[in-house]
Structures are given as structure tokens and as C-alpha cells.
């Protein structure tokens, strides 16, 4: 899957994955979605973002966790 809106540049933001070379980390966008913010709220908070940026950030996050084994904690 191609994710052209996600950029990783070691010389910018210490190589943190960002949206389209902007100083908006993918993690920030994913956190806002996880916190229950609606797309219009996110776009209002970050006017440089576009709706497709949010979708691609979520795809990037899904790919990132799909590639790793995550430790599970036993309940109780």
C-alpha cells in the first residue's frame, strides 16, 4: 500500500512520521481520533490538514501495529 501523504525525514521532526512534510505527526492525528474527535474538529484544529490525511494516518498506524507482536497483559 502506498502512503504518499506520510513523510519521514530524518532532518525534520527527528524522523517522526508526519503528514505531507508538515510538522504534524501521524501520532497526533491518531491520538485525536482515539480521543473521540470528529473529522471536522480535527480539521478545524489543524487547518493545513485534509480529510484524506486523517484516513492515511489511520492506515499508517494500522500497518505499523500489524507488523509487530504486541505483548498482552493477563487480566486479573
LUMLUMDREN-2810 file (N, C-alpha, C; in Angstrom, 1 decimal):
<atoms>
<atom><aa>X</aa><ch>A</ch><at>N</at><xx>0.8</xx><yy>-1.2</yy><zz>0.0</zz></atom>
<atom><aa>X</aa><ch>A</ch><at>CA</at><xx>0.0</xx><yy>0.0</yy><zz>0.0</zz></atom>
<atom><aa>X</aa><ch>A</ch><at>C</at><xx>0.9</xx><yy>1.2</yy><zz>0.0</zz></atom>
<atom><aa>X</aa><ch>A</ch><at>N</at><xx>0.6</xx><yy>2.1</yy><zz>-0.9</zz></atom>
<atom><aa>X</aa><ch>A</ch><at>CA</at><xx>1.3</xx><yy>3.4</yy><zz>-1.0</zz></atom>
<atom><aa>X</aa><ch>A</ch><at>C</at><xx>0.7</xx><yy>4.4</yy><zz>-0.1</zz></atom>
<atom><aa>X</aa><ch>A</ch><at>N</at><xx>1.5</xx><yy>5.1</yy><zz>0.7</zz></atom>
<atom><aa>X</aa><ch>A</ch><at>CA</at><xx>1.0</xx><yy>6.2</yy><zz>1.6</zz></atom>
<atom><aa>X</aa><ch>A</ch><at>C</at><xx>1.8</xx><yy>7.5</yy><zz>1.3</zz></atom>
<atom><aa>X</aa><ch>A</ch><at>N</at><xx>1.4</xx><yy>8.1</yy><zz>0.2</zz></atom>
<atom><aa>X</aa><ch>A</ch><at>CA</at><xx>2.2</xx><yy>9.3</yy><zz>-0.2</zz></atom>
<atom><aa>X</aa><ch>A</ch><at>C</at><xx>2.0</xx><yy>10.5</yy><zz>0.7</zz></atom>
<atom><aa>X</aa><ch>A</ch><at>N</at><xx>1.0</xx><yy>10.5</yy><zz>1.6</zz></atom>
<atom><aa>X</aa><ch>A</ch><at>CA</at><xx>0.8</xx><yy>11.7</yy><zz>2.5</zz></atom>
<atom><aa>X</aa><ch>A</ch><at>C</at><xx>1.6</xx><yy>11.6</yy><zz>3.8</zz></atom>
<atom><aa>X</aa><ch>A</ch><at>N</at><xx>2.2</xx><yy>10.4</yy><zz>4.0</zz></atom>
<atom><aa>X</aa><ch>A</ch><at>CA</at><xx>3.0</xx><yy>10.2</yy><zz>5.2</zz></atom>
<atom><aa>X</aa><ch>A</ch><at>C</at><xx>4.5</xx><yy>10.4</yy><zz>4.8</zz></atom>
<atom><aa>X</aa><ch>A</ch><at>N</at><xx>5.1</xx><yy>11.3</yy><zz>5.5</zz></atom>
<atom><aa>X</aa><ch>A</ch><at>CA</at><xx>6.6</xx><yy>11.5</yy><zz>5.2</zz></atom>
<atom><aa>X</aa><ch>A</ch><at>C</at><xx>7.4</xx><yy>11.3</yy><zz>6.4</zz></atom>
<atom><aa>X</aa><ch>A</ch><at>N</at><xx>8.6</xx><yy>10.7</yy><zz>6.1</zz></atom>
<atom><aa>X</aa><ch>A</ch><at>CA</at><xx>9.6</xx><yy>10.5</yy><zz>7.2</zz></atom>
<atom><aa>X</aa><ch>A</ch><at>C</at><xx>10.9</xx><yy>11.1</yy><zz>6.7</zz></atom>
<atom><aa>X</aa><ch>A</ch><at>N</at><xx>11.3</xx><yy>12.1</yy><zz>7.4</zz></atom>
<atom><aa>X</aa><ch>A</ch><at>CA</at><xx>12.6</xx><yy>12.8</yy><zz>7.0</zz></atom>
<atom><aa>X</aa><ch>A</ch><at>C</at><xx>13.4</xx><yy>13.0</yy><zz>8.3</zz></atom>
<atom><aa>X</aa><ch>A</ch><at>N</at><xx>14.6</xx><yy>12.3</yy><zz>8.3</zz></atom>
<atom><aa>X</aa><ch>A</ch><at>CA</at><xx>15.4</xx><yy>12.4</yy><zz>9.5</zz></atom>
<atom><aa>X</aa><ch>A</ch><at>C</at><xx>15.8</xx><yy>13.8</yy><zz>9.9</zz></atom>
<atom><aa>X</aa><ch>A</ch><at>N</at><xx>15.8</xx><yy>14.7</yy><zz>8.9</zz></atom>
<atom><aa>X</aa><ch>A</ch><at>CA</at><xx>16.2</xx><yy>16.1</yy><zz>9.2</zz></atom>
<atom><aa>X</aa><ch>A</ch><at>C</at><xx>15.1</xx><yy>16.9</yy><zz>9.7</zz></atom>
<atom><aa>X</aa><ch>A</ch><at>N</at><xx>13.9</xx><yy>16.3</yy><zz>9.7</zz></atom>
<atom><aa>X</aa><ch>A</ch><at>CA</at><xx>12.7</xx><yy>17.1</yy><zz>10.1</zz></atom>
<atom><aa>X</aa><ch>A</ch><at>C</at><xx>12.0</xx><yy>16.3</yy><zz>11.2</zz></atom>
<atom><aa>X</aa><ch>A</ch><at>N</at><xx>11.7</xx><yy>17.0</yy><zz>12.3</zz></atom>
<atom><aa>X</aa><ch>A</ch><at>CA</at><xx>11.0</xx><yy>16.3</yy><zz>13.4</zz></atom>
<atom><aa>X</aa><ch>A</ch><at>C</at><xx>11.7</xx><yy>15.0</yy><zz>13.9</zz></atom>
<atom><aa>X</aa><ch>A</ch><at>N</at><xx>13.0</xx><yy>15.0</yy><zz>13.8</zz></atom>
<atom><aa>X</aa><ch>A</ch><at>CA</at><xx>13.8</xx><yy>13.8</yy><zz>14.2</zz></atom>
<atom><aa>X</aa><ch>A</ch><at>C</at><xx>13.3</xx><yy>12.5</yy><zz>13.5</zz></atom>
<atom><aa>X</aa><ch>A</ch><at>N</at><xx>12.7</xx><yy>12.6</yy><zz>12.3</zz></atom>
<atom><aa>X</aa><ch>A</ch><at>CA</at><xx>12.3</xx><yy>11.4</yy><zz>11.6</zz></atom>
<atom><aa>X</aa><ch>A</ch><at>C</at><xx>11.0</xx><yy>10.8</yy><zz>12.0</zz></atom>
<atom><aa>X</aa><ch>A</ch><at>N</at><xx>10.3</xx><yy>11.6</yy><zz>12.8</zz></atom>
<atom><aa>X</aa><ch>A</ch><at>CA</at><xx>8.9</xx><yy>11.1</yy><zz>13.2</zz></atom>
<atom><aa>X</aa><ch>A</ch><at>C</at><xx>8.0</xx><yy>11.2</yy><zz>12.0</zz></atom>
<atom><aa>X</aa><ch>A</ch><at>N</at><xx>7.2</xx><yy>10.1</yy><zz>11.8</zz></atom>
<atom><aa>X</aa><ch>A</ch><at>CA</at><xx>6.3</xx><yy>10.1</yy><zz>10.6</zz></atom>
<atom><aa>X</aa><ch>A</ch><at>C</at><xx>5.3</xx><yy>11.3</yy><zz>10.7</zz></atom>
<atom><aa>X</aa><ch>A</ch><at>N</at><xx>5.2</xx><yy>12.1</yy><zz>9.7</zz></atom>
<atom><aa>X</aa><ch>A</ch><at>CA</at><xx>4.4</xx><yy>13.3</yy><zz>9.7</zz></atom>
<atom><aa>X</aa><ch>A</ch><at>C</at><xx>3.5</xx><yy>13.3</yy><zz>8.5</zz></atom>
<atom><aa>X</aa><ch>A</ch><at>N</at><xx>2.6</xx><yy>14.2</yy><zz>8.5</zz></atom>
<atom><aa>X</aa><ch>A</ch><at>CA</at><xx>1.6</xx><yy>14.4</yy><zz>7.4</zz></atom>
<atom><aa>X</aa><ch>A</ch><at>C</at><xx>2.2</xx><yy>15.4</yy><zz>6.4</zz></atom>
<atom><aa>X</aa><ch>A</ch><at>N</at><xx>2.4</xx><yy>14.9</yy><zz>5.1</zz></atom>
<atom><aa>X</aa><ch>A</ch><at>CA</at><xx>2.8</xx><yy>15.7</yy><zz>4.0</zz></atom>
<atom><aa>X</aa><ch>A</ch><at>C</at><xx>3.9</xx><yy>16.7</yy><zz>4.3</zz></atom>
<atom><aa>X</aa><ch>A</ch><at>N</at><xx>4.9</xx><yy>16.3</yy><zz>5.0</zz></atom>
<atom><aa>X</aa><ch>A</ch><at>CA</at><xx>6.0</xx><yy>17.1</yy><zz>5.3</zz></atom>
<atom><aa>X</aa><ch>A</ch><at>C</at><xx>5.7</xx><yy>18.3</yy><zz>6.3</zz></atom>
<atom><aa>X</aa><ch>A</ch><at>N</at><xx>4.5</xx><yy>18.3</yy><zz>6.7</zz></atom>
<atom><aa>X</aa><ch>A</ch><at>CA</at><xx>4.1</xx><yy>19.4</yy><zz>7.7</zz></atom>
<atom><aa>X</aa><ch>A</ch><at>C</at><xx>4.7</xx><yy>18.9</yy><zz>9.1</zz></atom>
<atom><aa>X</aa><ch>A</ch><at>N</at><xx>4.7</xx><yy>19.8</yy><zz>10.0</zz></atom>
<atom><aa>X</aa><ch>A</ch><at>CA</at><xx>5.1</xx><yy>19.4</yy><zz>11.4</zz></atom>
<atom><aa>X</aa><ch>A</ch><at>C</at><xx>3.9</xx><yy>18.9</yy><zz>12.2</zz></atom>
<atom><aa>X</aa><ch>A</ch><at>N</at><xx>3.2</xx><yy>18.0</yy><zz>11.6</zz></atom>
<atom><aa>X</aa><ch>A</ch><at>CA</at><xx>2.0</xx><yy>17.4</yy><zz>12.3</zz></atom>
<atom><aa>X</aa><ch>A</ch><at>C</at><xx>2.3</xx><yy>15.9</yy><zz>12.3</zz></atom>
<atom><aa>X</aa><ch>A</ch><at>N</at><xx>2.7</xx><yy>15.4</yy><zz>13.4</zz></atom>
<atom><aa>X</aa><ch>A</ch><at>CA</at><xx>3.0</xx><yy>14.0</yy><zz>13.5</zz></atom>
<atom><aa>X</aa><ch>A</ch><at>C</at><xx>1.7</xx><yy>13.1</yy><zz>13.3</zz></atom>
<atom><aa>X</aa><ch>A</ch><at>N</at><xx>1.9</xx><yy>12.0</yy><zz>12.6</zz></atom>
<atom><aa>X</aa><ch>A</ch><at>CA</at><xx>0.9</xx><yy>11.0</yy><zz>12.4</zz></atom>
<atom><aa>X</aa><ch>A</ch><at>C</at><xx>0.3</xx><yy>10.6</yy><zz>13.8</zz></atom>
<atom><aa>X</aa><ch>A</ch><at>N</at><xx>1.1</xx><yy>10.5</yy><zz>14.8</zz></atom>
<atom><aa>X</aa><ch>A</ch><at>CA</at><xx>0.6</xx><yy>10.1</yy><zz>16.2</zz></atom>
<atom><aa>X</aa><ch>A</ch><at>C</at><xx>-0.3</xx><yy>11.1</yy><zz>16.7</zz></atom>
<atom><aa>X</aa><ch>A</ch><at>N</at><xx>-0.1</xx><yy>12.4</yy><zz>16.4</zz></atom>
<atom><aa>X</aa><ch>A</ch><at>CA</at><xx>-1.0</xx><yy>13.4</yy><zz>16.9</zz></atom>
<atom><aa>X</aa><ch>A</ch><at>C</at><xx>-2.4</xx><yy>13.2</yy><zz>16.3</zz></atom>
<atom><aa>X</aa><ch>A</ch><at>N</at><xx>-2.5</xx><yy>13.0</yy><zz>15.0</zz></atom>
<atom><aa>X</aa><ch>A</ch><at>CA</at><xx>-3.7</xx><yy>12.8</yy><zz>14.3</zz></atom>
<atom><aa>X</aa><ch>A</ch><at>C</at><xx>-4.4</xx><yy>11.5</yy><zz>14.9</zz></atom>
<atom><aa>X</aa><ch>A</ch><at>N</at><xx>-3.7</xx><yy>10.4</yy><zz>15.0</zz></atom>
<atom><aa>X</aa><ch>A</ch><at>CA</at><xx>-4.3</xx><yy>9.2</yy><zz>15.5</zz></atom>
<atom><aa>X</aa><ch>A</ch><at>C</at><xx>-4.8</xx><yy>9.4</yy><zz>17.0</zz></atom>
<atom><aa>X</aa><ch>A</ch><at>N</at><xx>-4.0</xx><yy>10.1</yy><zz>17.8</zz></atom>
<atom><aa>X</aa><ch>A</ch><at>CA</at><xx>-4.5</xx><yy>10.4</yy><zz>19.2</zz></atom>
<atom><aa>X</aa><ch>A</ch><at>C</at><xx>-5.8</xx><yy>11.2</yy><zz>19.2</zz></atom>
<atom><aa>X</aa><ch>A</ch><at>N</at><xx>-5.9</xx><yy>12.1</yy><zz>18.3</zz></atom>
<atom><aa>X</aa><ch>A</ch><at>CA</at><xx>-7.2</xx><yy>12.9</yy><zz>18.3</zz></atom>
<atom><aa>X</aa><ch>A</ch><at>C</at><xx>-8.3</xx><yy>12.0</yy><zz>17.9</zz></atom>
<atom><aa>X</aa><ch>A</ch><at>N</at><xx>-8.2</xx><yy>11.1</yy><zz>16.9</zz></atom>
<atom><aa>X</aa><ch>A</ch><at>CA</at><xx>-9.2</xx><yy>10.2</yy><zz>16.6</zz></atom>
<atom><aa>X</aa><ch>A</ch><at>C</at><xx>-9.5</xx><yy>9.3</yy><zz>17.8</zz></atom>
<atom><aa>X</aa><ch>A</ch><at>N</at><xx>-8.5</xx><yy>8.8</yy><zz>18.4</zz></atom>
<atom><aa>X</aa><ch>A</ch><at>CA</at><xx>-8.7</xx><yy>7.9</yy><zz>19.6</zz></atom>
<atom><aa>X</aa><ch>A</ch><at>C</at><xx>-9.4</xx><yy>8.6</yy><zz>20.7</zz></atom>
<atom><aa>X</aa><ch>A</ch><at>N</at><xx>-9.2</xx><yy>9.9</yy><zz>20.8</zz></atom>
<atom><aa>X</aa><ch>A</ch><at>CA</at><xx>-9.8</xx><yy>10.7</yy><zz>21.9</zz></atom>
<atom><aa>X</aa><ch>A</ch><at>C</at><xx>-11.3</xx><yy>11.0</yy><zz>21.5</zz></atom>
<atom><aa>X</aa><ch>A</ch><at>N</at><xx>-11.7</xx><yy>10.6</yy><zz>20.4</zz></atom>
<atom><aa>X</aa><ch>A</ch><at>CA</at><xx>-13.1</xx><yy>10.8</yy><zz>20.0</zz></atom>
<atom><aa>X</aa><ch>A</ch><at>C</at><xx>-13.4</xx><yy>12.0</yy><zz>19.2</zz></atom>
<atom><aa>X</aa><ch>A</ch><at>N</at><xx>-12.4</xx><yy>12.7</yy><zz>18.8</zz></atom>
<atom><aa>X</aa><ch>A</ch><at>CA</at><xx>-12.6</xx><yy>13.9</yy><zz>18.0</zz></atom>
<atom><aa>X</aa><ch>A</ch><at>C</at><xx>-13.1</xx><yy>13.5</yy><zz>16.6</zz></atom>
<atom><aa>X</aa><ch>A</ch><at>N</at><xx>-14.1</xx><yy>14.3</yy><zz>16.2</zz></atom>
<atom><aa>X</aa><ch>A</ch><at>CA</at><xx>-14.7</xx><yy>14.1</yy><zz>14.8</zz></atom>
<atom><aa>X</aa><ch>A</ch><at>C</at><xx>-13.8</xx><yy>14.7</yy><zz>13.8</zz></atom>
<atom><aa>X</aa><ch>A</ch><at>N</at><xx>-13.9</xx><yy>14.2</yy><zz>12.6</zz></atom>
<atom><aa>X</aa><ch>A</ch><at>CA</at><xx>-13.1</xx><yy>14.8</yy><zz>11.5</zz></atom>
<atom><aa>X</aa><ch>A</ch><at>C</at><xx>-13.2</xx><yy>16.3</yy><zz>11.4</zz></atom>
<atom><aa>X</aa><ch>A</ch><at>N</at><xx>-14.4</xx><yy>16.9</yy><zz>11.4</zz></atom>
<atom><aa>X</aa><ch>A</ch><at>CA</at><xx>-14.5</xx><yy>18.4</yy><zz>11.3</zz></atom>
<atom><aa>X</aa><ch>A</ch><at>C</at><xx>-13.7</xx><yy>19.1</yy><zz>12.5</zz></atom>
<atom><aa>X</aa><ch>A</ch><at>N</at><xx>-13.7</xx><yy>18.5</yy><zz>13.6</zz></atom>
<atom><aa>X</aa><ch>A</ch><at>CA</at><xx>-13.0</xx><yy>19.1</yy><zz>14.8</zz></atom>
<atom><aa>X</aa><ch>A</ch><at>C</at><xx>-11.5</xx><yy>19.0</yy><zz>14.5</zz></atom>
<atom><aa>X</aa><ch>A</ch><at>N</at><xx>-11.0</xx><yy>17.9</yy><zz>14.0</zz></atom>
<atom><aa>X</aa><ch>A</ch><at>CA</at><xx>-9.6</xx><yy>17.8</yy><zz>13.7</zz></atom>
<atom><aa>X</aa><ch>A</ch><at>C</at><xx>-9.1</xx><yy>18.8</yy><zz>12.7</zz></atom>
<atom><aa>X</aa><ch>A</ch><at>N</at><xx>-9.9</xx><yy>18.9</yy><zz>11.6</zz></atom>
<atom><aa>X</aa><ch>A</ch><at>CA</at><xx>-9.6</xx><yy>19.8</yy><zz>10.5</zz></atom>
<atom><aa>X</aa><ch>A</ch><at>C</at><xx>-9.7</xx><yy>21.2</yy><zz>11.0</zz></atom>
<atom><aa>X</aa><ch>A</ch><at>N</at><xx>-10.5</xx><yy>21.5</yy><zz>11.9</zz></atom>
<atom><aa>X</aa><ch>A</ch><at>CA</at><xx>-10.6</xx><yy>22.9</yy><zz>12.5</zz></atom>
<atom><aa>X</aa><ch>A</ch><at>C</at><xx>-9.4</xx><yy>23.2</yy><zz>13.4</zz></atom>
<atom><aa>X</aa><ch>A</ch><at>N</at><xx>-8.9</xx><yy>22.2</yy><zz>14.1</zz></atom>
<atom><aa>X</aa><ch>A</ch><at>CA</at><xx>-7.7</xx><yy>22.3</yy><zz>15.0</zz></atom>
<atom><aa>X</aa><ch>A</ch><at>C</at><xx>-6.5</xx><yy>22.5</yy><zz>14.2</zz></atom>
<atom><aa>X</aa><ch>A</ch><at>N</at><xx>-6.4</xx><yy>21.8</yy><zz>13.0</zz></atom>
<atom><aa>X</aa><ch>A</ch><at>CA</at><xx>-5.2</xx><yy>21.8</yy><zz>12.1</zz></atom>
<atom><aa>X</aa><ch>A</ch><at>C</at><xx>-5.7</xx><yy>22.2</yy><zz>10.7</zz></atom>
<atom><aa>X</aa><ch>A</ch><at>N</at><xx>-5.8</xx><yy>23.5</yy><zz>10.4</zz></atom>
<atom><aa>X</aa><ch>A</ch><at>CA</at><xx>-6.4</xx><yy>23.9</yy><zz>9.1</zz></atom>
<atom><aa>X</aa><ch>A</ch><at>C</at><xx>-5.5</xx><yy>23.4</yy><zz>7.9</zz></atom>
<atom><aa>X</aa><ch>A</ch><at>N</at><xx>-4.3</xx><yy>23.1</yy><zz>8.1</zz></atom>
<atom><aa>X</aa><ch>A</ch><at>CA</at><xx>-3.5</xx><yy>22.6</yy><zz>7.0</zz></atom>
<atom><aa>X</aa><ch>A</ch><at>C</at><xx>-3.8</xx><yy>21.1</yy><zz>6.6</zz></atom>
<atom><aa>X</aa><ch>A</ch><at>N</at><xx>-4.5</xx><yy>20.4</yy><zz>7.5</zz></atom>
<atom><aa>X</aa><ch>A</ch><at>CA</at><xx>-4.8</xx><yy>19.0</yy><zz>7.2</zz></atom>
<atom><aa>X</aa><ch>A</ch><at>C</at><xx>-6.0</xx><yy>18.9</yy><zz>6.3</zz></atom>
<atom><aa>X</aa><ch>A</ch><at>N</at><xx>-6.1</xx><yy>17.8</yy><zz>5.6</zz></atom>
<atom><aa>X</aa><ch>A</ch><at>CA</at><xx>-7.2</xx><yy>17.5</yy><zz>4.7</zz></atom>
<atom><aa>X</aa><ch>A</ch><at>C</at><xx>-7.8</xx><yy>16.1</yy><zz>5.2</zz></atom>
<atom><aa>X</aa><ch>A</ch><at>N</at><xx>-9.0</xx><yy>15.9</yy><zz>4.8</zz></atom>
<atom><aa>X</aa><ch>A</ch><at>CA</at><xx>-9.7</xx><yy>14.7</yy><zz>5.3</zz></atom>
<atom><aa>X</aa><ch>A</ch><at>C</at><xx>-8.9</xx><yy>13.4</yy><zz>4.9</zz></atom>
<atom><aa>X</aa><ch>A</ch><at>N</at><xx>-8.3</xx><yy>13.4</yy><zz>3.8</zz></atom>
<atom><aa>X</aa><ch>A</ch><at>CA</at><xx>-7.5</xx><yy>12.2</yy><zz>3.3</zz></atom>
<atom><aa>X</aa><ch>A</ch><at>C</at><xx>-6.3</xx><yy>12.0</yy><zz>4.2</zz></atom>
<atom><aa>X</aa><ch>A</ch><at>N</at><xx>-5.8</xx><yy>13.1</yy><zz>4.8</zz></atom>
<atom><aa>X</aa><ch>A</ch><at>CA</at><xx>-4.6</xx><yy>13.0</yy><zz>5.7</zz></atom>
<atom><aa>X</aa><ch>A</ch><at>C</at><xx>-5.0</xx><yy>12.1</yy><zz>6.9</zz></atom>
<atom><aa>X</aa><ch>A</ch><at>N</at><xx>-6.2</xx><yy>12.4</yy><zz>7.4</zz></atom>
<atom><aa>X</aa><ch>A</ch><at>CA</at><xx>-6.6</xx><yy>11.6</yy><zz>8.6</zz></atom>
<atom><aa>X</aa><ch>A</ch><at>C</at><xx>-6.8</xx><yy>10.1</yy><zz>8.3</zz></atom>
<atom><aa>X</aa><ch>A</ch><at>N</at><xx>-7.4</xx><yy>9.8</yy><zz>7.2</zz></atom>
<atom><aa>X</aa><ch>A</ch><at>CA</at><xx>-7.6</xx><yy>8.4</yy><zz>6.8</zz></atom>
<atom><aa>X</aa><ch>A</ch><at>C</at><xx>-6.2</xx><yy>7.8</yy><zz>6.5</zz></atom>
<atom><aa>X</aa><ch>A</ch><at>N</at><xx>-5.3</xx><yy>8.5</yy><zz>5.9</zz></atom>
<atom><aa>X</aa><ch>A</ch><at>CA</at><xx>-4.0</xx><yy>7.9</yy><zz>5.7</zz></atom>
<atom><aa>X</aa><ch>A</ch><at>C</at><xx>-3.2</xx><yy>7.7</yy><zz>7.0</zz></atom>
<atom><aa>X</aa><ch>A</ch><at>N</at><xx>-3.3</xx><yy>8.6</yy><zz>7.9</zz></atom>
<atom><aa>X</aa><ch>A</ch><at>CA</at><xx>-2.7</xx><yy>8.4</yy><zz>9.2</zz></atom>
<atom><aa>X</aa><ch>A</ch><at>C</at><xx>-3.2</xx><yy>7.2</yy><zz>9.9</zz></atom>
<atom><aa>X</aa><ch>A</ch><at>N</at><xx>-4.5</xx><yy>6.9</yy><zz>9.8</zz></atom>
<atom><aa>X</aa><ch>A</ch><at>CA</at><xx>-5.0</xx><yy>5.7</yy><zz>10.4</zz></atom>
<atom><aa>X</aa><ch>A</ch><at>C</at><xx>-4.6</xx><yy>4.5</yy><zz>9.7</zz></atom>
<atom><aa>X</aa><ch>A</ch><at>N</at><xx>-4.4</xx><yy>4.5</yy><zz>8.4</zz></atom>
<atom><aa>X</aa><ch>A</ch><at>CA</at><xx>-3.9</xx><yy>3.4</yy><zz>7.6</zz></atom>
<atom><aa>X</aa><ch>A</ch><at>C</at><xx>-2.4</xx><yy>3.1</yy><zz>8.0</zz></atom>
<atom><aa>X</aa><ch>A</ch><at>N</at><xx>-1.7</xx><yy>4.2</yy><zz>8.2</zz></atom>
<atom><aa>X</aa><ch>A</ch><at>CA</at><xx>-0.3</xx><yy>4.0</yy><zz>8.6</zz></atom>
<atom><aa>X</aa><ch>A</ch><at>C</at><xx>-0.2</xx><yy>3.4</yy><zz>10.0</zz></atom>
<atom><aa>X</aa><ch>A</ch><at>N</at><xx>-1.0</xx><yy>3.8</yy><zz>10.9</zz></atom>
<atom><aa>X</aa><ch>A</ch><at>CA</at><xx>-1.0</xx><yy>3.3</yy><zz>12.3</zz></atom>
<atom><aa>X</aa><ch>A</ch><at>C</at><xx>-1.4</xx><yy>1.8</yy><zz>12.2</zz></atom>
<atom><aa>X</aa><ch>A</ch><at>N</at><xx>-2.4</xx><yy>1.4</yy><zz>11.4</zz></atom>
<atom><aa>X</aa><ch>A</ch><at>CA</at><xx>-2.8</xx><yy>0.0</yy><zz>11.3</zz></atom>
<atom><aa>X</aa><ch>A</ch><at>C</at><xx>-1.7</xx><yy>-0.8</yy><zz>10.8</zz></atom>
<atom><aa>X</aa><ch>A</ch><at>N</at><xx>-1.0</xx><yy>-0.3</yy><zz>9.8</zz></atom>
<atom><aa>X</aa><ch>A</ch><at>CA</at><xx>0.2</xx><yy>-1.1</yy><zz>9.2</zz></atom>
<atom><aa>X</aa><ch>A</ch><at>C</at><xx>1.3</xx><yy>-1.2</yy><zz>10.2</zz></atom>
<atom><aa>X</aa><ch>A</ch><at>N</at><xx>1.5</xx><yy>-0.2</yy><zz>11.0</zz></atom>
<atom><aa>X</aa><ch>A</ch><at>CA</at><xx>2.6</xx><yy>-0.2</yy><zz>12.0</zz></atom>
<atom><aa>X</aa><ch>A</ch><at>C</at><xx>2.4</xx><yy>-1.3</yy><zz>13.0</zz></atom>
<atom><aa>X</aa><ch>A</ch><at>N</at><xx>1.2</xx><yy>-1.4</yy><zz>13.5</zz></atom>
<atom><aa>X</aa><ch>A</ch><at>CA</at><xx>0.9</xx><yy>-2.4</yy><zz>14.6</zz></atom>
<atom><aa>X</aa><ch>A</ch><at>C</at><xx>0.7</xx><yy>-3.8</yy><zz>14.0</zz></atom>
<atom><aa>X</aa><ch>A</ch><at>N</at><xx>0.3</xx><yy>-3.9</yy><zz>12.8</zz></atom>
<atom><aa>X</aa><ch>A</ch><at>CA</at><xx>0.2</xx><yy>-5.2</yy><zz>12.1</zz></atom>
<atom><aa>X</aa><ch>A</ch><at>C</at><xx>1.5</xx><yy>-5.9</yy><zz>12.0</zz></atom>
<atom><aa>X</aa><ch>A</ch><at>N</at><xx>2.6</xx><yy>-5.1</yy><zz>11.9</zz></atom>
<atom><aa>X</aa><ch>A</ch><at>CA</at><xx>3.9</xx><yy>-5.7</yy><zz>11.6</zz></atom>
<atom><aa>X</aa><ch>A</ch><at>C</at><xx>4.6</xx><yy>-6.1</yy><zz>12.9</zz></atom>
<atom><aa>X</aa><ch>A</ch><at>N</at><xx>4.0</xx><yy>-6.0</yy><zz>14.1</zz></atom>
<atom><aa>X</aa><ch>A</ch><at>CA</at><xx>4.7</xx><yy>-6.3</yy><zz>15.3</zz></atom>
<atom><aa>X</aa><ch>A</ch><at>C</at><xx>3.8</xx><yy>-7.2</yy><zz>16.2</zz></atom>
<atom><aa>X</aa><ch>A</ch><at>N</at><xx>4.5</xx><yy>-8.0</yy><zz>17.0</zz></atom>
<atom><aa>X</aa><ch>A</ch><at>CA</at><xx>3.8</xx><yy>-8.7</yy><zz>18.0</zz></atom>
<atom><aa>X</aa><ch>A</ch><at>C</at><xx>3.6</xx><yy>-7.8</yy><zz>19.2</zz></atom>
<atom><aa>X</aa><ch>A</ch><at>N</at><xx>2.4</xx><yy>-7.7</yy><zz>19.7</zz></atom>
<atom><aa>X</aa><ch>A</ch><at>CA</at><xx>2.2</xx><yy>-6.8</yy><zz>20.9</zz></atom>
<atom><aa>X</aa><ch>A</ch><at>C</at><xx>2.0</xx><yy>-7.7</yy><zz>22.1</zz></atom>
<atom><aa>X</aa><ch>A</ch><at>N</at><xx>2.7</xx><yy>-7.3</yy><zz>23.2</zz></atom>
<atom><aa>X</aa><ch>A</ch><at>CA</at><xx>2.6</xx><yy>-8.1</yy><zz>24.4</zz></atom>
<atom><aa>X</aa><ch>A</ch><at>C</at><xx>1.2</xx><yy>-7.8</yy><zz>25.0</zz></atom>
<atom><aa>X</aa><ch>A</ch><at>N</at><xx>0.6</xx><yy>-8.9</yy><zz>25.4</zz></atom>
<atom><aa>X</aa><ch>A</ch><at>CA</at><xx>-0.7</xx><yy>-8.8</yy><zz>26.1</zz></atom>
<atom><aa>X</aa><ch>A</ch><at>C</at><xx>-0.5</xx><yy>-9.1</yy><zz>27.6</zz></atom>
<atom><aa>X</aa><ch>A</ch><at>N</at><xx>-1.2</xx><yy>-8.3</yy><zz>28.4</zz></atom>
<atom><aa>X</aa><ch>A</ch><at>CA</at><xx>-1.2</xx><yy>-8.4</yy><zz>29.8</zz></atom>
<atom><aa>X</aa><ch>A</ch><at>C</at><xx>-2.3</xx><yy>-9.3</yy><zz>30.3</zz></atom>
<atom><aa>X</aa><ch>A</ch><at>N</at><xx>-2.0</xx><yy>-10.3</yy><zz>31.1</zz></atom>
<atom><aa>X</aa><ch>A</ch><at>CA</at><xx>-3.1</xx><yy>-11.1</yy><zz>31.6</zz></atom>
<atom><aa>X</aa><ch>A</ch><at>C</at><xx>-4.0</xx><yy>-10.4</yy><zz>32.5</zz></atom>
<atom><aa>X</aa><ch>A</ch><at>N</at><xx>-5.3</xx><yy>-10.6</yy><zz>32.3</zz></atom>
<atom><aa>X</aa><ch>A</ch><at>CA</at><xx>-6.3</xx><yy>-9.9</yy><zz>33.2</zz></atom>
<atom><aa>X</aa><ch>A</ch><at>C</at><xx>-6.3</xx><yy>-10.6</yy><zz>34.6</zz></atom>
<atom><aa>X</aa><ch>A</ch><at>N</at><xx>-6.5</xx><yy>-9.8</yy><zz>35.6</zz></atom>
<atom><aa>X</aa><ch>A</ch><at>CA</at><xx>-6.6</xx><yy>-10.3</yy><zz>37.0</zz></atom>
<atom><aa>X</aa><ch>A</ch><at>C</at><xx>-5.3</xx><yy>-10.4</yy><zz>37.6</zz></atom>
</atoms>
